Amino acid sequence: MKLRPLSAGLFGALVALSGPGHPLSRGLPVMVEKANADQGGKGAHTPSVPPARDPSAAVAEEYEFARQKGTREAFELFIARHGDDPLAAQARAELKRLSR
């Protein structure tokens, strides 16, 4: 049978056509090589996702927005979202002040 030389030739052609980044040609996939190159030989890895915000800062920002808006609805929404936060007590006091 003459299938072996043909299949070996096809395999060789596929490897050659796949380019230099193919896993069979150098041993590592292109993305791994790029990741290693991006590190520049350093052991540290720069995160691609920014760190999460401080939740208390986000709550304080929402309270400030409600205070700037100064409406009953804004304070009620803040209290509904953050009823257990210490700033909710201030929001309740603002609601009482608005009721007068």
DARA-V501456 format. One record per backbone hydrogen bond with DSSP energy under -1.0 kcal/mol. NH is the residue of the N-H (numbers start at 1). CO is the residue of the C=O. If there is no record, write none. Layout:
BEGIN
{{NH CO} {NH CO}}
END
This chain:
BEGIN
{{7 3} {8 4} {9 5} {10 6} {11 7} {12 8} {13 9} {14 10} {15 11} {16 12} {17 13} {18 14} {22 19} {25 22} {26 22} {27 23} {33 29} {34 30} {35 31} {36 32} {37 33} {38 34} {39 35} {42 39} {58 54} {59 55} {60 56} {61 57} {62 58} {63 59} {64 60} {65 61} {66 62} {67 63} {68 64} {69 65} {70 66} {75 71} {76 72} {77 73} {78 74} {79 75} {80 76} {81 77} {82 78} {85 82} {88 85} {91 87} {92 88} {93 89} {94 90} {95 91} {96 92} {97 93} {98 94} {99 95}}
END
